Structures are given as C-alpha cells and as structure tokens.
C-alpha cells in the first residue's frame, strides 16, 4: 500500500502495543505500523505489552502480505549489560527483515556496522534531531529516516528535508512531552527510573504551583501539554515534504487506535483525490469527542506558549472520565550515610590497578565566577552556550580577557543544547575568524561535532549526549571527541561497569544543580499573564527565581538567553564523599556545575573538591565540612542500583 501526492510518497504510521492490537491496526487505513519487541524499547513499564519473537515474525508476514511496512522500536539507552542482549536481538531482527528499526542509542549503529547487518535505521525522536547538521551526520552514519524533534515547526522541517534529501517523520497525533527529547532527567535523578530507558515517572504530568517574586500563581499543570492534533492540517504537512505522518499511542487500546488510523487515512485519501475541494473537518467533532486530553498543534506553526498546556485535570480512560490525575507527585528516596558507604564500596570494587588523579572542571554563568575559577587555578573552565538570566552571554571581548588571564587553566567555549541554523551561522563566524584564546569546544549535539570538527579546536562531549555504554562512546570518539561526559542517568551498577571498562577519557558531573528538564516551553509566561492567588516565599532560592512547587518539594527554574527553561533539582548533586574511589576508576576529570552559586559559595565548593582530589580532605567527615547551599545533597541517579 502506498499513497502519493505530486509524485511524493506519503506514509501514515500507526502504533500497536500488543499483537492483538497490531492485527486490527494493520488492517486499518495506515500504511505502516510500529511496535516494540520483548526488550530494549521505550515502553517496558506495562506488563503484557510489546511483541514476542514469534509474534514479530507473524506480524511481519501479515503486514507484508498487505503491502504494508513494519518498524520495530529499539529505542532506549543501552547499559553495558544490555549490549550483549542487543547483539542477540539485532541478529534475530536482521534475520526476520523488518522494514526499519527506530533507535535512540548510537550503540545500535555501531553494532549494525560491527556485525555487518543489513537493518535499515530510523533516528528516534529521542535523538532530538533539530538542525541540518544533525541530519547530515546521521545520514553519514547510515540512517535513512529522521523523526524530527517535537519542537520543530513545519517550515524548518521543510528546509531540512529539501536540503538533506532525507526522509522525515513527524508526530501528527497523540501524547507529547513538554521537554526536549532525551533532555528530561527528572525521573532518573530523583527516582532512578530513566525516561530514556522506558521507565518515566511522568513528573511533567504532576500538579504544581508556580512561585515567583513572593507570589503564587494558578498554574495547576504547567508542564502537562495537550495532545497533538494535526487532522485539520494534513495539506500543510504534505506541502512541508514530511514523508511519514506518525500517530503516538503504543499504550492505547485497539478501538481507539483503529479509529484514529481510519480517520487520518480517509482524510489523506480525500485530499489526494480532490485537494481543492478538501473538507478539513469531516471527523473533527468525532475526534474531539474521543480525545484523551485537549488538542493543540504544538510547535507545527510556531511556539505555542501557554496555549499548548492542558489547563484542566488530566484524564484517564476517556476524556476526564474519572477525574483522576495522570501522575501524582512521588517522594524522593532519602539519602543516608549508610547508602553513601555502600556506594563507595561498590565503586572501590571496580578500581583499576593504577590510581589516577582526576582534573577539575567548572562550568560558570558569568565573568565574576569565571575569574574566581582562574584565581583558584582550576584545570578547566567552561563558558556555557546557555546562560541563565539575568546574566548575559559571554562576549568575544570576555573570551579574550579570560584567555589573557587563564594561565595553566584550559578554557572551553560551550554550545547551546539546541542549535538552530542561526546558531550555526553565529558560531561559524566566531570560530572562523581570528583564533580565539580557547583550548577547545564543549559540544552538545551530533551536528556540532560534524560542523566544527575541522576548526582545529579540540572537542569535549557534554552530558546531554547521554553516553551510556562503550559502543556509543567509541562512535563519538571516532567522530572526533577527545573526552566524553558520562550520562547523568547512570545508576551505580551501570556507572561502575561502564567507567571501569571504558578506555576513553571520561568526565563526570560531581557537584551542582544540573538541569532535570530542558524545554522550549516558557514557564515564566505564567507569571506574566496571570494574577497571583497568594503570597509565599521560596524555601531554598531567592524570590526572584521561579519555582515549581508540589507537596513533596520545590524546584527552581532558570531561563536562558534564548527563552528556554531549565528546571533544576532543589538539592545539590554532591559526589564529594566518593572522589577517592573515583580516582581508582581512571576518571579523567570531575565537573562542578557552578551556574547558580554566588562567588563565595562556589569558592568553598571548588576548594573542597581540590582538597579531595589532592587527598587532603578531612577523613572524619564525609563532606569535609562542606554544607549544602540549597535543600540538601543528592547523589542523583547514582544512589540507585
């Protein structure tokens, strides 16, 4: 089955959570179906879902007999333990010939190359593909189709498709996230349940209150976005050059999915048959009546703002039928001294024969912090690509000034997490002119590696590359990264096995308040258009900082120079008690995320870690007298097995 408009193929792609659902959905108005197998996909939380090996074989036979395609999701991050299981699973998949795999982890690309398999690969939305250079880089690695970032508008998608010639897939209906793909670490850092490994606790669907400037604002579900609804905009999707129209819903029931696939499929056929006389609204009323949440076109036609947020209760089953919330705030596990000691012992088990002394790196947010880092003789100073307000981005003159003062400290220029074509133009101009007094670049996305590999500046991979196993580490190293930052999602067992067995230089974020969520959605808009409903001071940060509050605690949110929001943990990450054990793992450098600290607070933190690295930390006290600045200390994902 195939659909064409002006000679270009259009594919309607529908999900199936079980084999029983698949058998019905594949007979509907879709052209292709995607589902997960028994392992290594992003929907592993619900028992009875996903297909067995035998069901995969049968599903492929059914689909191909109908001239329809099947894509199989192998789309979570792999631990070292998962790698061997992945080899066996990929070998099985190569033998049954699905039409493509949908993948997140770069390890899949390495395994396919290493094992000489013939499996076509599509880049998952969890790769967060958002610029042309990323598309080019994935094409160079053998990827044949890209699922675009959820924040991509149709005009940008059209540009990327036309310039690259790559097939693009775009979500047109269903549940969306408010956080950039693979940039949500809340669930893993607080509960040890990685959203990038199919175990999300859905903190974006919690009931929050927003606080700022001493006031409380009435934003019940400020992160809970509406469901995507592009039924009335199929002509614009087709005109944009999107190849595959993707419906979300692997956890949805059979009747609902068949209804969606038939409605969208029939509408596409009507448009192909008669584009001038096309009626956009034939099934609109029916789709609204059967919706799970309110509808939005999300980022398809520009930044939607608060119009993208579900203002009423989150429903389960039919729309608001039970009055229950989708997900409720869950208390974080308390960190005990006994647990810290257990983790130290586990790290010590992976110790290598030689004891190495890691270097120290600090990421700052302003010139005052940067000068302090140089004053204290820290090994590496990182200037961020995303600067928290009210500070402003580092200027070329700032970089020159710091370059003149840096002495033996190595100075690195960071990139924004999300880089548009405009950002590439700006960094191109900055880096192609006179040689800057920097020692390298801190890289945040695959496209930036491709674009700036030839500049002559060494490159370090930032934490949001989410390097979780030695295969993805090797791939990035092969592309030109000199050092890689370990994924912040690693639990203790995964961390110990990865770091003790990886020969590449690794950096670990050991202190600070790294972002749990990174989003295009502007939470500050709530405070700008709504009237406050009460007065209340923030507990841990100044009232000038926006805070998201639940009955389990509150988390600060900072906005950067691009208007993007970074939700941080109210507790500070602190690995100070385990620095001695980390020396034995051969970690190349330890990083402090210093953006939110005052200069004096940052001074104390840096000195404590310098003492720990040099072996002069007070042994009687685990933290050497260092006191938390905010709500307390956490080990993030590392405290979990």
C-alpha positions in Angstrom: 0.0 0.0 0.0 1.3 3.4 -0.9 0.0 6.9 -1.2 1.4 9.7 -3.4 0.8 13.4 -3.8 2.5 15.2 -6.7 4.7 12.1 -7.1 5.9 12.1 -3.4 5.1 9.2 -1.2 3.1 9.9 2.0 3.0 7.3 4.8 0.5 7.1 7.6 2.3 5.4 10.5 0.2 3.9 13.4 1.3 2.3 16.7 0.5 -1.1 18.2 1.2 -2.1 21.8 0.3 -5.8 21.6 0.0 -8.4 18.9 -3.8 -8.3 19.3 -3.9 -4.6 18.7 -1.4 -5.0 15.8 -3.7 -7.4 14.0 -6.5 -4.8 14.0 -4.4 -1.7 13.3 -2.6 -3.2 10.4 -6.0 -3.8 8.7 -6.9 -0.1 9.2 -6.2 2.9 7.0 -2.5 3.1 7.8 0.5 2.3 5.5 2.9 1.2 8.2 2.8 0.0 11.9 5.4 0.4 14.6 5.8 -1.6 17.8 8.3 -2.8 20.3 9.7 -6.3 20.8 10.4 -8.1 24.1 13.4 -6.0 25.1 15.2 -2.6 24.7 12.4 -0.3 23.9 10.8 2.8 25.5 7.5 1.1 26.5 8.7 -1.6 29.0 6.7 -0.4 32.1 3.4 -2.0 31.3 3.0 -5.8 31.6 1.5 -7.6 28.7 2.7 -5.1 26.1 5.2 -5.5 23.3 5.5 -8.5 21.0 7.4 -11.7 21.4 9.9 -13.0 18.8 7.2 -15.4 17.4 4.7 -12.5 17.2 7.2 -10.3 15.4 7.7 -12.9 12.8 3.9 -13.4 12.3 3.3 -9.6 12.3 5.8 -9.1 9.6 4.2 -11.8 7.5 0.7 -10.2 7.9 1.9 -6.7 7.2 3.9 -7.6 4.1 1.0 -9.7 2.7 -1.0 -6.4 2.9 1.9 -4.5 1.2 2.4 -2.6 4.5 5.6 -1.9 6.4 6.7 -2.6 9.9 9.1 -0.6 12.0 10.4 -2.0 15.3 11.4 0.2 18.2 14.8 -0.5 19.7 14.8 3.0 21.1 16.1 3.1 24.7 19.6 3.7 26.0 21.8 0.6 26.5 23.7 -0.2 29.6 26.8 -2.4 29.3 24.7 -5.3 30.3 22.2 -4.5 27.5 24.9 -4.6 24.8 25.2 -8.4 24.7 21.4 -8.8 24.7 21.3 -6.2 21.9 23.7 -8.2 19.8 21.5 -11.3 20.1 18.3 -9.3 19.5 19.7 -7.4 16.5 20.8 -10.7 15.0 17.3 -12.0 15.3 15.8 -8.9 13.8 18.3 -9.0 10.9 17.1 -12.5 10.1 13.3 -11.6 10.0 13.8 -8.4 7.9 11.6 -5.6 9.4 11.4 -2.5 7.2 13.4 -0.5 9.7 14.4 -0.1 13.3 13.6 3.1 15.3 16.7 3.8 17.5 17.9 6.3 20.1 21.3 4.9 21.2 24.3 5.3 18.9 25.4 1.9 20.0 22.8 0.4 17.6 24.6 2.0 14.7 27.9 0.6 16.0 26.5 -2.9 16.4 25.0 -3.0 13.0 28.3 -1.9 11.4 30.4 -4.2 13.6 28.1 -7.2 12.9 27.7 -6.4 9.2 23.9 -6.4 9.5 21.5 -5.0 6.8 18.9 -3.5 9.1 17.6 0.0 7.9 17.7 2.5 10.7 15.4 5.5 11.6 16.5 8.0 14.1 14.0 8.2 17.0 12.5 11.4 18.3 14.7 10.6 21.4 17.8 11.6 19.3 16.2 15.1 19.3 17.2 15.9 15.7 16.7 19.6 15.4 19.2 21.0 12.8 20.5 20.3 9.4 24.0 19.3 10.6 22.5 16.5 12.7 20.5 15.2 9.7 23.7 15.2 7.6 25.7 13.5 10.4 23.0 10.7 10.8 22.9 10.3 7.0 26.6 9.8 7.0 26.2 7.1 9.7 23.7 5.2 7.6 20.4 6.4 9.0 17.7 6.6 6.3 15.0 8.5 8.1 14.8 11.0 10.9 11.9 11.5 13.4 12.1 15.3 13.9 12.3 17.0 17.3 8.9 17.6 18.8 9.7 21.3 18.9 10.3 21.6 15.1 7.9 23.7 13.1 6.8 22.6 9.6 8.8 25.3 7.8 12.0 24.2 9.5 11.2 20.6 8.6 10.6 21.6 5.0 14.0 23.3 4.9 15.8 20.3 6.4 14.1 17.8 4.1 14.8 19.9 0.9 18.4 20.5 1.7 19.3 17.0 3.0 17.1 14.8 0.8 16.4 12.7 3.9 13.0 11.2 4.7 11.4 13.0 7.7 8.9 11.6 10.1 6.6 14.0 12.1 4.2 13.3 15.0 0.7 14.3 14.0 -1.5 13.0 16.8 -1.2 11.9 20.5 0.7 12.4 23.7 3.6 14.9 23.6 6.3 15.9 26.1 7.0 19.4 27.3 10.7 18.7 27.5 13.1 18.4 24.6 13.6 14.8 23.5 16.1 12.9 25.8 16.7 16.0 27.8 14.5 15.0 30.8 16.4 13.6 33.7 13.9 14.2 36.5 12.7 10.6 36.7 16.2 9.1 36.7 17.8 11.6 39.0 15.1 11.6 41.6 13.7 8.0 41.4 16.3 6.0 39.4 13.7 5.4 36.7 15.2 6.7 33.4 12.8 8.2 31.0 15.3 7.5 28.3 15.2 3.8 29.2 11.4 3.5 29.1 10.7 4.0 32.8 9.5 7.6 33.1 7.5 8.5 36.3 5.8 11.4 34.3 6.8 14.4 36.5 5.6 16.6 33.7 2.0 15.5 34.4 2.1 16.4 38.1 0.0 19.1 39.8 2.4 22.0 40.6 2.1 25.6 41.8 4.3 28.3 40.4 6.0 30.8 42.7 8.0 33.9 41.8 8.7 37.3 43.5 6.9 36.1 46.6 3.6 35.3 44.8 1.8 32.0 44.0 0.3 31.7 40.5 -2.6 29.5 39.5 -0.9 27.0 37.1 -2.1 23.6 38.1 -0.4 21.6 35.3 2.2 24.0 33.9 4.2 21.2 32.2 1.3 19.0 31.0 0.9 19.7 27.3 -2.2 18.9 25.2 -2.3 16.1 22.8 -1.0 16.7 19.3 -3.9 17.2 16.7 -3.0 17.8 13.1 -6.1 16.3 11.5 -7.2 19.6 10.1 -3.7 20.4 8.8 -2.9 17.5 6.5 -2.4 19.8 3.5 0.3 21.7 5.3 2.0 18.5 6.4 2.1 17.3 2.8 3.3 20.6 1.5 6.1 20.6 4.0 7.6 17.5 2.5 7.1 15.2 5.5 7.3 11.6 4.4 5.8 9.8 7.4 2.8 11.0 9.4 3.2 9.4 12.9 0.5 8.7 15.4 1.5 8.3 19.0 -0.2 5.6 21.1 1.6 2.3 21.8 -0.2 2.2 25.2 -3.7 3.0 23.7 -6.5 0.5 23.2 -7.4 -1.2 20.0 -10.6 0.6 19.2 -9.1 4.0 19.8 -6.1 3.3 17.5 -8.2 1.9 14.7 -10.5 4.9 14.9 -7.5 7.3 14.6 -5.8 5.4 11.8 -9.0 5.2 9.8 -9.9 8.9 10.3 -6.5 10.1 9.3 -6.1 7.6 6.4 -9.5 8.5 5.0 -8.7 12.2 5.2 -5.4 11.8 3.4 -7.1 9.8 0.6 -9.8 12.5 0.2 -7.1 15.2 -0.1 -5.2 13.2 -2.7 -8.4 12.7 -4.6 -9.5 16.3 -4.5 -7.2 18.8 -2.9 -9.2 21.9 -3.9 -12.5 20.6 -2.6 -10.9 19.0 0.5 -13.0 19.4 3.7 -10.6 19.6 6.7 -13.3 19.0 9.3 -15.1 15.8 8.4 -14.1 13.8 11.5 -13.1 16.7 13.7 -16.1 16.5 16.0 -15.8 12.8 16.4 -12.1 13.0 17.2 -12.8 15.7 19.8 -15.5 13.6 21.4 -13.0 10.7 21.8 -10.0 12.7 22.8 -7.9 11.8 25.9 -6.8 15.4 26.5 -7.4 18.8 24.9 -5.9 19.3 21.5 -3.1 21.5 20.2 -0.9 21.8 17.0 2.1 22.2 19.4 5.1 23.7 17.5 4.0 22.9 14.0 3.2 26.6 13.3 5.4 28.3 15.8 6.0 28.5 19.5 2.6 27.9 21.1 3.2 29.2 24.6 0.5 28.6 27.2 -2.0 27.6 24.5 -0.1 24.2 24.5 -0.8 23.5 28.1 -3.7 21.3 29.4 -5.4 23.6 31.9 -7.9 21.1 33.3 -7.5 17.8 35.1 -5.5 15.1 33.2 -7.9 12.3 32.3 -7.5 8.6 32.3 -9.5 6.4 30.0 -12.0 8.6 28.2 -11.5 12.4 28.4 -11.7 13.4 32.1 -14.0 10.4 32.7 -12.5 9.6 36.1 -11.3 12.9 37.4 -8.0 11.3 38.4 -4.7 12.9 37.6 -2.4 11.1 35.1 0.5 11.0 37.5 1.0 12.2 41.1 4.0 13.6 42.9 6.2 11.0 44.5 8.5 11.4 47.4 12.2 11.1 46.7 14.2 8.4 48.5 16.2 9.9 51.4 19.9 9.6 51.1 21.5 8.0 54.2 25.2 7.8 55.3 24.8 4.0 55.2 23.9 4.3 51.5 26.8 6.5 50.7 29.2 4.0 52.3 27.6 1.2 50.3 28.1 3.1 47.1 31.8 3.9 48.0 32.4 0.2 48.5 30.8 -0.7 45.1 32.9 1.9 43.3 36.0 0.5 45.0 35.3 -2.9 43.6 35.8 -1.5 40.1 39.1 0.1 40.9 41.9 -0.3 38.4 45.4 -1.3 39.3 46.8 2.3 38.9 45.5 5.2 41.0 44.9 8.3 38.8 44.4 11.9 39.9 41.4 13.4 38.1 41.4 17.1 36.9 38.7 19.5 38.0 36.4 21.4 35.6 33.9 24.1 36.5 31.1 25.5 34.3 30.2 29.1 35.2 27.5 31.6 34.3 29.2 35.0 34.4 32.6 36.7 34.4 32.8 37.0 38.2 32.6 33.2 38.6 35.0 32.7 35.7 37.6 35.0 37.3 37.3 33.0 40.5 37.9 29.7 38.7 41.1 31.2 37.2 42.1 32.6 40.6 41.9 29.2 42.2 43.8 27.5 39.4 41.1 25.1 38.3 42.2 22.8 35.5 39.3 23.5 33.1 36.9 26.5 32.8 33.7 26.0 30.7 31.8 29.0 29.3 28.2 27.9 28.7 26.3 28.2 25.4 23.1 28.6 27.5 23.5 31.4 30.1 20.9 31.8 32.9 19.2 35.2 33.2 19.8 37.9 34.5 23.4 37.2 33.3 24.2 37.7 29.7 26.2 35.6 27.2 29.9 35.8 27.2 31.2 38.3 24.6 34.2 37.9 22.3 35.9 40.5 24.5 35.1 38.5 27.6 36.7 35.4 26.0 39.8 37.4 25.1 40.1 38.8 28.6 39.8 35.3 30.2 42.2 34.0 27.7 44.8 36.5 28.8 44.3 35.6 32.4 43.9 31.8 32.2 47.5 30.7 32.8 47.6 26.9 33.0 43.8 26.6 33.1 42.2 25.4 29.9 39.4 27.5 28.6 36.4 25.9 26.7 33.6 27.6 24.8 30.2 25.8 25.2 27.4 25.4 22.7 23.6 25.8 23.3 21.9 22.5 23.9 19.6 23.1 21.0 21.3 24.7 18.0 19.3 26.2 15.1 20.7 27.2 11.7 21.1 30.7 13.1 23.3 29.4 16.0 25.5 27.6 13.5 25.9 30.7 11.5 26.9 32.7 14.6 29.4 30.1 15.8 30.8 29.7 12.3 31.6 33.4 12.2 33.0 33.4 15.7 35.3 30.4 15.2 36.3 31.0 11.6 37.8 34.5 12.2 40.8 35.3 14.3 42.0 32.4 16.5 40.3 32.6 19.9 42.4 32.1 23.1 40.4 28.9 23.9 41.6 25.4 24.3 38.5 23.7 22.9 34.8 23.4 22.5 32.1 21.8 24.7 29.8 20.0 22.3 26.1 19.4 22.9 24.8 17.7 19.8 25.9 15.5 16.9 25.5 18.3 14.3 28.0 20.5 16.1 30.6 17.7 16.0 30.2 17.5 12.2 30.3 21.2 11.7 33.2 22.1 13.9 35.5 19.1 13.7 37.7 20.9 11.2 38.1 24.1 13.1 41.2 22.8 14.9 39.7 23.2 18.4 39.6 20.0 20.5 36.1 18.9 21.3 34.6 17.6 24.6 31.2 15.9 24.6 28.7 17.4 27.1 26.5 15.4 29.4 23.3 15.7 27.3 24.9 13.5 24.6 23.9 10.8 27.1 26.8 8.4 26.6 25.7 5.3 28.4 27.9 2.5 27.0 31.3 1.9 25.5 29.9 1.5 22.0 28.4 4.9 21.8 31.5 6.3 23.5 33.6 4.7 20.8 31.4 6.1 18.0 31.6 9.7 19.3 35.4 9.3 19.8 35.7 8.2 16.2 33.9 11.3 15.1 36.5 13.5 16.9 35.6 14.0 20.5 38.6 14.0 22.8 36.7 13.4 26.0 33.2 12.4 26.9 30.9 13.3 29.8 29.2 10.3 31.4 25.4 10.3 31.1 23.8 11.8 34.2 21.2 9.0 34.1 23.6 6.2 35.2 22.7 4.2 38.2 25.5 2.8 40.4 25.8 -0.6 38.7 25.7 0.9 35.2 28.2 3.6 36.2 30.6 1.2 37.7 30.6 -1.2 34.8 30.9 1.5 32.2 33.6 3.6 33.8 35.7 0.7 34.9 35.7 -0.8 31.4 35.9 2.2 29.2 39.4 3.2 28.0 38.3 6.6 26.7 38.9 9.8 28.8 35.7 10.4 30.7 34.3 13.3 32.7 31.7 13.1 35.5 29.5 15.9 36.8 30.0 15.6 40.5 28.5 18.7 42.0 25.9 21.4 41.5 22.4 21.7 40.2 22.3 20.3 36.7 19.1 20.6 34.7 16.5 17.9 35.3 14.4 19.3 32.4 15.3 21.4 29.4 12.4 22.8 27.5 11.3 25.3 24.8 8.2 26.0 26.8 8.4 29.2 28.8 7.2 28.7 32.3 7.7 32.4 33.1 4.8 33.3 30.9 2.5 32.0 33.7 3.7 34.9 35.9 3.4 37.5 33.2 -0.2 36.9 32.1 -1.8 35.5 35.3 -2.9 37.3 38.5 -1.4 35.8 41.7 -3.6 33.8 44.1 -1.5 34.1 47.2 1.9 35.1 48.7 4.6 32.7 49.7 8.4 32.9 49.8 10.7 30.4 48.1 12.2 27.9 50.5 15.7 27.5 49.1 16.4 30.1 46.5 15.7 33.8 46.3 12.2 35.0 45.4 13.5 36.3 42.1 13.8 32.7 40.9 10.8 31.0 39.5 9.9 27.8 41.5 7.7 24.8 40.7 6.2 23.5 43.9 4.4 20.2 44.8 3.5 18.9 48.2 6.8 16.9 48.0 9.1 19.9 47.5 10.0 22.6 45.1 12.4 23.0 42.2 13.9 26.2 40.7 13.6 27.1 37.1 16.0 29.4 35.2 15.5 30.9 31.8 18.4 31.3 29.4 19.2 34.0 26.8 17.1 32.1 24.2 14.0 32.0 26.4 14.4 28.3 27.1 13.7 27.0 30.6 16.0 24.8 32.7 14.3 23.1 35.7 16.9 22.2 38.3 16.7 20.0 41.4 16.3 21.8 44.7 19.0 19.5 46.1 22.6 19.7 45.1 24.4 16.8 43.4 27.4 16.0 45.6 29.9 13.2 44.9 32.5 14.6 47.3 32.5 11.6 49.6 33.3 9.3 46.6 36.2 11.3 45.0 38.8 8.9 46.4 37.0 5.9 44.9 36.6 7.7 41.6 40.4 8.1 41.4 40.6 4.4 41.1 38.2 4.2 38.2 40.5 6.3 36.0 38.1 9.2 35.6 39.9 11.9 33.6 38.0 14.9 35.2 35.3 15.9 37.6 32.9 18.7 36.8 31.2 21.2 39.1 28.1 22.9 37.6 28.5 26.3 39.2 26.0 28.5 37.4 23.6 29.1 40.3 26.1 29.7 43.1 27.4 33.0 44.5 31.1 33.6 44.1 31.8 32.8 47.8 29.6 29.6 47.7 31.4 28.5 44.6 34.8 29.2 46.2 34.0 26.8 49.1 32.9 24.1 46.7 35.9 24.3 44.5 38.3 24.2 47.4 36.6 21.2 48.9 36.9 19.2 45.6 40.5 20.4 45.1 41.3 19.1 48.6 39.6 15.8 47.9 41.4 15.3 44.6 44.7 16.1 46.4 43.9 13.7 49.2 43.8 16.4 51.9 40.1 16.3 52.7 39.2 15.7 56.3 38.6 12.0 56.6 36.5 12.1 59.8 33.7 13.9 57.9 32.3 12.6 54.7 31.8 16.1 53.3 34.8 17.7 54.8 32.7 20.4 56.4 31.0 21.4 53.1 27.4 22.5 53.8 24.6 22.4 51.3 23.5 25.7 49.8 20.0 24.6 48.9 17.6 21.9 50.2 20.3 19.3 50.8 22.5 16.8 48.9 21.7 14.1 46.5 23.7 11.5 44.5 21.1 11.7 41.7 20.8 8.5 39.7 24.0 7.1 41.2 22.2 6.3 44.5 20.1 3.7 42.8 21.1 0.2 41.7 
